[in-house]
Amino acid sequence: MPNERIQFNLQERFAAPLPEFYRRRIIFWKDEDREFEKDVDELNLEGVKIIKLTGTNNFAVKKLLLHDDLDSNYLIYCPISYTGDEDDWLQDIEYYSETFRADFISMQMEELNIAPSAAMRKTVKLYAKFFDSKERCQKLRRIGRDYQTPLQLHIDIMAVLAGLSEGSAQDVIIAVLAAGLEKETNSVLSNLRKFGSIEAFWQLARKYTGYIEEEDKPLGYFAAHVLLTALSQTMNASVMKGFLYTYKPLCESDKIDRKTFSGDVYELGRRYALTAPETAADFLLPVNLGRELDGTPVKGYAPQDTIRMKVQGGGENYVHGGISLQELVVPVIVFKNLRTTNKNYVEVKNAELKLLSESRKISNLIFSLEFHQRQPVGDKIQPCTYSLYMTDDEGAVISDRQTVIADKTSDNAAARVFRVRFNLKAGTYDKKKVYRLVIANDIDIEEVEFHIDIAFADDFGFDL
């Protein structure tokens, strides 16, 4: 960075109004890599005394600032790295002084309202290629946030690379899936690889959805996991309704404006409309409801194919409420229960599934356990589906959910063993607390106590 820029920035800092109760300004210039050691001698700051720390003059400088001169402004150039706080004789003065860094990263962090902490600095360095582009920096700046912790910075950088003006982790994930299910041609994943951190994205996906990325897994696995688990919680999905979901962003030709209606519209959804009986609408299918809404006769309209109606808010890719087969059909199973006195009645039991592994200690986020199906499936033993997962001491789920179908018919007990891999959610676990493995079917629940002792480091600062 040009010396003129350093000179200008320092002049601005010393010319700024003093905080309340302060009568002078002391600024410590941190430069552990000694990039600007020669530039210090060229500075000319009016009304400011400049001192270079050498490692042997710390005590003399401390005496100067605390005793000999209590009125002058000082710039203290510090190219020294300390292994511990106790080695820094001037640390108490630094607490009530200011810090300056002249390197490019520090200037960028200041311009983008990023807190000057070690964790934030590490995050900015991770995205060095992202910050190489003025256009990308401007898009990030337009979001207008102050960044105090790494998580939101990660999310907003990913949002910019996904072509979003702003967004949440869920929006980023949806943008990735909307860009296609082929990893090689997915434009958002490509941007994350080139200008971001693909590893940070997959850790973010794990944090919010529980999905564990593996190199050989198709992207469709991730889409299925998200659709069946995470998004069902955020989009108010119901198993008693069908729905339409479109991966790709919708074009304007896929939408119908409210102006298409001539008459009163009582309620408008993306896949339906309730109107006055005399209201007409081009390009929509009329639905004769034959009912009233709070005493008022109503008429229904629905779009054809996968067309949506324009309404405010997000979520246009996921819709229900229309008259397509996917939205209307609900599977129905007819069940006839035989009484125990019926001559055709046979008492049938579920195949039991028991934990076979003996260890009750988990030492890794990814671990495997073995389960034994106690009886072979036969005339009186029916297959049974089990859901397996880990919970904390308050019952909150802390792992992915695995499914085991106990349907083996072999008489050989060794052939009825299941090895199941679990993935714990990233985070901190207390080795003194009790965690539980849940083994559940539609009728019974069994819990097995475990202890978790993992030294886990959050490489990206998501939990700071």
N, C-alpha and C positions, 0 to 999 in steps of 0.2 A: 504494500500500500504506500502511495507517495507520502513523503514527509510532510507535505503541505496539508494533507488531510488530517494527519495526527495533530499537527500544530493547531489547526482550526478547531478540531473536536475538543482538545484540551483547553483552549481559550474559552470556548463556550461553557465548558464545565466549571471553570474557575470564575467566570463572569455571572453565573447563575446566582439568584438570591440565596442567601444562607438559610438553613433551617432555623426554626425558632430556638433561641438560647445559644446558638453557635456564634462565635466571633471570628472564626477563620475556617479555612477549608484545607483538609489534608487528603490527598488522593494517592493511593498505592497503585502503581502501574505494574500489573502482573505480566511477566514475559518469561515463563519457565524455559522456553526453547531459545532464548536470547536472540530472537529474530531482529529486534530493533535496538540492540545494545549500542551500536554506533550512532543511531539517530538521536539518542538522548542528548548527546553533546551538541547537536545542532539546533536544539530547541531554544526559542527565545520567548518566554512567557513573562509578560510584564507583571510585576508584583508577586512573582512566585519563585521560591527557592527550590532548586532541584538537587536531590541527593540520590546517589547510586549505592545500593546495598552490595557489599562484597562478601559477606559471610563472616567477616572479622570486625565489622564496624557497627554491628547491631546494638550493642550496649551503648556506644557513644551516641548513636542516633536516638535511642530511647531517652537518654539523659537530655539531649537537645530538645526534643519535642515535649517532654514532661517537666523540664526545669529551666533550661537556659533560655528558650524562646517560646513563649506562649501566645504570640500574636501573629506571626508570619504565616502565609500560605505556603504549603509544601507539596511538591510532587516527589514521591518516594518510588524510585525505579527498583523493582524487586525481580531479579532473574533467578531466584533461588527456590528450589522445591524442598519442602520439609517432610521428613518421614513421619513425624508426629507433632501434634499441637504443642507439646512441651518444648520442642526445639525452636519454635518461633517466638523469640523474645518480644516481638512487636505485635503479637496477636491481640492483646488487650486494646492497643491503639487502633488496630484495624477494625475492631467492632464498632467504633463510633466514627470511623472515617469512610471514605468512598473508594471504590475499586474501578480501575480502568484497564481495558484490554484493547490493544491496537490491531489484533489479528482480524482477518476477514470474517471468520465465523462469529466472533463477538459482535462485530458491527452489524452483521445480518440479524443476529438474535435481538439486538436492540431495536432495529428497524421493524422487525416483525413481532414485537412485544412478547418475546420469549424470555422467560425468567433465566437469569444468568447462573443457574445451578449446574453442578457436575452432570446430573442425570439428563438435563435438557441439552447440555453441550454434547453429550454422547449421542443423543438422538439426532441432533442437527448434523453431526459428522456422518452418521449412518446414511443420511439422505444427501450427501455431497453432490451427486449428479442431479438430483431434483433442484437444488438451489443454484445450479449453474445457469439455469434459464431465468431471465428476467420476467418472461411471460408467466411462468409457473409461480414465481414469487409474488407477482402482482395478483394472481388468482387467489393465492393463499392469504394475502394481505386483505383482499376484498371481503373475505369471510368475517374479518373484524374481531377476532378473539384475542384475549390475553392468555398466553400459555404458561401455566404454572407446573403442570405435570406432563409426562411424556404421552399418556394415552390419547388425549384429545389432539395433540399435534400429529401423532401417527394417523389418526382417523381422518383429519382434515387433509393431510398430504395425500392419503389414499383416495379421498374424495376428489381432489383435483385431478389426479391421474386417471380416475374413472370418468372424468367429464362432468362431475357434479359441481354445482355452485356452492354447496355445503351439504352436510348430511351427517348421519349417524353411522355406527358400525353396521347396522342392519342395511342401510342404504347402500353402503359399499359392497356388501355381500350380494345384494340383489343385482347391483350393476355388473358384478363379475359374472353372475349366472345369466344375465340378460345378454351378455356379449357372446354367448355361444358355449357349447359343451365340449368343444375340442380345445385342449390346452394349447396346442401349437398355433391355433388361429384366433384365440380369444384376445382381443385387442387390449382389454383392461389388464389381464394378467401379463401381457407383453409389456405394457407401460410400467407395471410394478416391477418387473424384472430389470428393465433398462434404467429407470429413473428412481425407483423406490427400493423396497426390500420385500421380495417375495416371501422370505422367511418370516418377516414381521406380519405379513398378511395372514399367513396360515396360523400363526400363533394367535392373532386376533380372532380368526374364525373359530379356533379351538376355545378361546375364552368365552365367546358368545353363543356357540352352538354345540360345543363338545366334540366337534369333528376332528379327527386326527388324519392329517395328510400324509400319504405315502407316495413316493415318486411314480410307482407303476399303477396307481389307481386312476381310472378315468374320472374326468370332472363330473360325469353323470352321477357317480357315487355321492359326491358332495351335494349336488342338486337334490338328490333323493333324500339325503339326510336332513338337509335344511327344510325341504318341503314337508317332510313327515314329522319333524320335531320342532325346530326353533321357530319357523315362520308361523306354524299353527298357533303359537302362543301370542304372536304379535298381530296377527291378522284376523283374530276372532273366528277361526275356522270351526266348523261344526261337523261331526260325523253324521249328523242327520240331514245334511244338505250336500248337494253336489256343488261343483264350482268350476269355473274356467280359470286357467292360469296360462299367461303368455310370457315366454322368456324374453323375447325381443321387445325393444321399445315400440310403442304404438305410433303409427303415422297419423297425420291429421285426417286422412281418408278413412281411418278406422273409427272415427268418432262422429257423433251427431250432436249438433248444437241445440240448445233449448229453443232457439228461434224457429225450429221446425214445427213447433206446436202453434196452432191458431186457436186460442181459447185458454181457459184457466187450467193450470197445472197445480195439483194439490201436493204431490210428493214426487221427487225425481231422484232415482238411483242410477247407477251406471248401466244396469240391465233391466230396468223397468220404470214405468211412470204411472201415476194415478192421476186421472184428470176428470174434469166435468164431462158428462155424457155427450155434450155437443162439441167437445174439443176434437179437432182433426189434426192429423200428423202424417206427413209424407214419409215414405221409406220405412215405416214402422208397422208391426203387426198388431192390429186391435185385438184385445182380449176381453170377452164379455164376462165380467165378474159376477153379475147378477146379485150384487150386494150393496149395502150402504156403509159409509164411513161416518160414524157419529151422526147418523140420520140423514146424511147427504149422499145421493146416488153417485157412484163413481164408475169410471171406465178405465180399463187398463191398456197399456201399450208395452210392447217389448221389441228390442232390436233383433234383426235377423243375423244368422251366423255368429261371429264373435265381435260384432260392432258394439262399442260402448257409447254411452251418452256423456257429454261433458259435464262434470261437476267438480267443485273445488276440492282440494286435498289430494293426498297421495294414495297409492294402492290401486292404480288403474289396471295393473297387470293381473291382479287377483280379484275376481268378481263372482257374485252369485245373485240369484233372484230372478233370472230370466226363464225362458221356456225351452231352452235347448235340452236335449236328452241328458247331457252331463249334469245339468242343474236340477232336473226334475226327478230322475229315477233314484229311488232309495231301495236297496236290496231288502227283501223280506224273507225270513226263514220260518217255515212252518214246523213247529215242534209239538209232538204228541207224547205226553208222559204216561207210561204204563204204571199202574198200581202194582204194589208188591204181591197182591193176591191174584194178579193176572197170570194165566198159565204160560204166557210168553215172556214173562218178566225174568230177567237175569241180572243179578247184582254185579255191576261193573265198577271197578275202582280205577282211579288214575294211576299211571305209572309214577312211582315216587322218584324224586331227584334229591340226592344228598351230596354235601360237600365232601370230597375225598381227600383233598390236600390237608396236611396236618399243621403246617405253619400258620400262625395267626398274626404275623407281622408283615407289613408291606413296606418295601424300601425303594420303590421306583414308581414313577407316574404311570408307566406301562408295565403290567404284570399279568400273569396267567394263573388260573386255578383249575383243578380237575374236579369233575362231578361224576357221580355214579348213578345210573338208572338202576334202581334196586331190583325191579322185576322186568322180565321180558313181556312185551305186548302180546296178548293172546285173547282167548275168548272172554275172560273176566277182567283183563287188564287193558285199559284203553290208553292210547297216546295222550300226552298232556303237554301243553305249552307253558314254559316257565319264563318269567322275566327276572333277570339278575342285575343288580346294581348295588352301589355303595352309598351309604348315607352318613352324615355327621351325627353328633350327639343330640342335635335338635331335629333330626329327621330330614334335613335338606339333602337332596341328591347331589353327590359330588363326583359322579363318574358317568360314563356313557351307560346306556341300557343294552344289555345283551339278551338275546332270546335263544333258548334251548328247547327243541321239540323232542321230548322223551318218547321216541316211537320205535326203538330198536327191538327186534324180535328174537335175537340170538340168545341161546341158553348159556353162552360163554360170558361170564361176568366181565372179563377184560374187554370184550367187544362192546360193552355198554358204557364205556367211559367217554366223557366229553371234556375236552380241554378248551377253556374259554379265556380269551384275552380281554382285559379291561383297561380302560384309559381314565385315569383320574384327571379332574380339571386342574389346570395350572393354578397354583396358589401356595399358601403356607399352611402346613399341617402341624398340629401339636402332638408330639409323640406321647404325651401324658393323657390325652383324651381317648375316649372309646369311640370307635367308628364301627359301623355294622354293614355286613353283607346281607342283602335282602334276597331271598329265594321265594318267589311268589307265583302262584297260578290264580285262576279265577276264584278259587275257594279258600286256599290256605296260604299263609305267609309265615316263613321261618326267617329268623334273624340270627346271624353269627357274629360275635364280637371280634374286632380286629384292632390293632394298633398300627399307626402310620408314622414312620420315621424316615423322612426324605429331606435331604439337603438340596432344596430346589432354588435355582437362581433364575429370576425373571430377566432374561437377556434384554428385553425391550422396555422395561419399566412400566408395564401395563397396570401393575398393582400399586404404584407409588401414589 
